[in-house]
Amino acid sequence: MTSSQQYVDIYSFTSEENRRFARSNFTKLVHTNARFEGINTTLPQTQTIMDGMSVAGVPVEDVLTIVNLKRGWQYVTTETAEMTLDIEKAINKIVAAEDALVPGELRQGQGGVNLGDEEFFEPPLINQQEEQTFLQKTLTNSHTTTTDKALTIMYHNMRQQIFWDGNKRTATLSANKIMIDGGAGLINVPLDKWAKWNELIADFYRTNDMQAVKEWTYQNGIQGLEVRKNK
């Protein structure tokens, strides 16, 4: 079975329909993505913060992360140009505005990811031309679906750690812009499945083989509307 057959697009929206679907789910999407930073606000608390009000007991840095994720989702649902490395930089500049060494700039120097139990993954140094080439080749591959492209770019960017900070948030929003542009729904892994997801991501970091985590995400993390499901 080829990759394009395996990861057929589950949903078929127009890009504008997909944008509206994403906007109608902003709170859930932000609430889920905030968990990358260990933020444990409830869905109503997340909504309150997104509405511009404070919530007792929620640290200022968590509030800023939530607000910036909202801005990131607003950006990917209004930017109609096709995905480029510059758009990925723009997403990072928004979502990592408070915590990256240089928001919106590719990492220049060593990085590290804690995989638990004192195990660290050290990503390779970043070459801008190589990242541009990878992105372009993936997006223009006529043998793969929108969903396949989005998953490939999402996990590649996570493991490469191409930015100073906010890599998982940036990779997820970038992948979702690809999904939206192609009308394929959204990538949003439910929080009750995150323990398994994090295991698979850690295994991928160790092996550089994304097949298992792509397959699992395809089965568990692609969301859309029943009426837009491909029969």
C-alpha positions in Angstrom: 0.0 0.0 0.0 1.5 3.4 -1.0 1.5 6.4 1.3 -1.1 8.3 -0.7 -3.5 5.3 -0.6 -2.9 4.8 3.1 -3.6 8.3 4.1 -6.5 9.2 1.9 -8.2 12.4 2.9 -11.0 11.5 5.3 -12.9 14.8 4.8 -13.5 17.0 1.8 -14.3 20.7 2.6 -13.7 23.7 0.4 -10.9 25.7 2.0 -13.4 28.4 3.1 -15.6 25.8 4.7 -12.6 24.4 6.5 -11.6 27.8 7.7 -15.1 28.3 9.2 -15.0 24.8 10.8 -11.7 25.7 12.4 -13.0 29.1 13.6 -16.0 27.4 15.2 -13.7 25.2 17.2 -11.1 27.8 18.2 -11.6 27.2 22.0 -11.2 23.4 21.7 -8.1 23.8 19.4 -6.4 26.3 21.7 -7.3 24.3 24.8 -5.7 21.2 23.3 -2.6 23.0 21.9 -1.9 24.7 25.2 -1.2 21.3 26.7 2.1 21.3 24.8 3.2 23.8 27.4 1.7 21.9 30.4 -1.2 24.3 30.7 -4.1 22.6 32.5 -6.9 25.1 32.2 -10.4 23.8 31.8 -12.3 24.5 28.5 -14.4 27.2 30.1 -11.3 28.8 31.6 -9.6 28.8 28.2 -12.7 30.4 26.7 -12.7 33.1 29.4 -9.1 33.9 28.7 -9.7 34.0 25.0 -12.5 36.5 25.6 -9.9 38.8 27.2 -10.7 38.2 30.9 -8.5 37.0 33.7 -9.0 33.7 35.5 -8.1 33.4 39.2 -5.1 31.0 39.7 -3.9 30.9 36.1 -0.4 32.3 35.8 0.3 35.2 33.5 2.6 33.2 31.3 -0.2 30.6 30.8 -2.6 33.4 29.9 -0.2 34.8 27.3 0.4 31.3 25.8 -3.4 30.9 25.4 -3.8 34.4 23.9 -0.9 33.8 21.4 -2.3 30.4 20.4 -5.6 32.1 19.7 -3.8 34.7 17.5 -1.9 31.9 15.8 -5.2 30.1 14.9 -6.6 33.4 13.7 -3.6 33.8 11.4 -3.8 30.4 9.9 -7.5 30.8 9.2 -7.1 34.1 7.5 -3.8 33.8 5.6 -4.8 32.5 2.2 -1.3 32.3 0.6 0.1 28.7 0.2 2.3 27.4 3.0 6.0 28.6 2.8 8.8 28.6 5.3 8.1 32.4 5.8 4.6 31.5 6.9 5.9 28.9 9.3 8.2 31.7 10.7 5.2 34.0 11.0 3.3 31.3 13.0 6.2 30.8 15.3 6.6 34.6 15.8 3.0 34.7 17.0 2.8 31.5 19.2 6.3 31.7 20.7 6.3 35.5 21.2 6.8 35.2 24.9 9.1 32.3 25.3 11.4 31.9 22.2 15.0 33.4 22.3 14.3 34.9 18.8 10.6 34.4 17.9 10.1 33.7 14.2 13.7 32.9 13.5 15.2 29.5 12.7 17.3 27.9 15.5 21.0 28.7 15.1 22.7 26.5 17.6 22.2 23.4 19.6 18.8 22.4 21.1 17.6 19.6 23.2 14.3 17.8 24.0 13.7 16.0 27.3 12.2 12.6 26.6 11.9 11.7 30.3 14.0 9.6 32.6 17.0 11.9 32.0 17.0 11.0 28.3 17.5 13.9 25.9 17.1 14.1 22.2 19.5 16.5 20.4 18.1 17.6 17.0 20.4 18.4 14.1 21.6 21.9 13.3 19.2 23.7 11.0 20.0 24.6 7.4 17.4 27.0 6.0 17.9 25.9 2.4 17.4 22.2 3.4 14.2 23.1 5.3 12.8 25.1 2.3 13.6 22.2 -0.1 12.0 19.6 2.2 8.9 21.7 2.6 8.6 22.4 -1.2 9.2 18.8 -2.2 6.6 17.6 0.3 4.0 20.1 -0.7 4.4 19.5 -4.5 4.5 15.7 -4.3 1.6 14.7 -6.6 1.5 11.2 -5.2 0.5 12.2 -1.7 -2.8 13.6 -0.2 -3.2 16.8 1.7 -3.5 14.8 5.0 -0.2 12.9 4.2 1.6 16.1 3.4 0.3 17.8 6.6 1.3 14.9 8.9 4.8 14.6 7.3 5.5 18.3 7.7 4.2 18.4 11.2 6.3 15.5 12.5 9.4 16.6 10.5 9.2 20.0 12.0 8.7 18.7 15.6 11.7 16.5 15.4 14.0 19.0 13.7 13.1 21.6 16.3 13.6 24.2 13.6 12.8 27.1 15.9 14.2 28.2 19.2 10.9 27.4 21.1 7.3 26.6 20.4 8.1 23.9 17.9 5.2 21.6 18.6 2.7 24.5 18.6 4.2 25.9 15.4 4.3 22.5 13.7 0.7 21.7 14.6 -0.6 25.1 13.4 1.5 24.8 10.2 0.1 21.4 9.5 -3.4 22.6 10.1 -3.0 25.4 7.6 -2.0 22.8 5.0 -5.1 20.8 6.0 -7.3 23.9 5.8 -5.9 25.0 2.4 -6.6 21.5 1.1 -10.0 21.1 2.7 -9.0 18.0 4.6 -10.3 18.8 8.1 -8.1 19.4 11.1 -5.4 17.6 13.0 -6.3 17.7 16.7 -5.5 14.7 19.0 -8.0 14.5 21.8 -6.5 15.1 25.3 -7.5 11.7 26.6 -5.2 10.2 24.0 -2.1 12.3 24.7 -0.3 9.8 26.9 -0.1 7.4 23.9 0.7 10.2 21.5 3.6 11.5 23.6 5.0 7.9 23.7 4.9 7.7 19.9 6.4 11.1 19.5 9.3 10.2 21.8 9.8 6.9 19.9 9.9 8.9 16.6 12.5 11.3 18.1 14.7 8.3 18.9 14.3 6.4 15.6 13.5 9.2 13.0 10.9 6.8 11.6 7.5 8.6 11.6 5.4 5.8 10.2 3.9 4.6 13.5 3.1 8.1 14.8 1.6 9.1 11.4 -0.6 6.0 11.3 -1.8 6.5 14.8 -2.5 10.2 14.3 -4.4 9.4 11.1 -6.6 7.0 13.0 -7.1 9.1 16.2 -6.4 12.8 15.4 -8.1 13.8 12.2 -11.3 15.8 12.8 -14.1 17.1 10.5 -17.8 17.1 9.9 -19.8 13.9 9.2 -21.5 15.6 6.2 -18.0 16.3 4.7 -16.7 12.8 5.2 -15.5 11.1 2.0 -17.6 8.0 1.4 
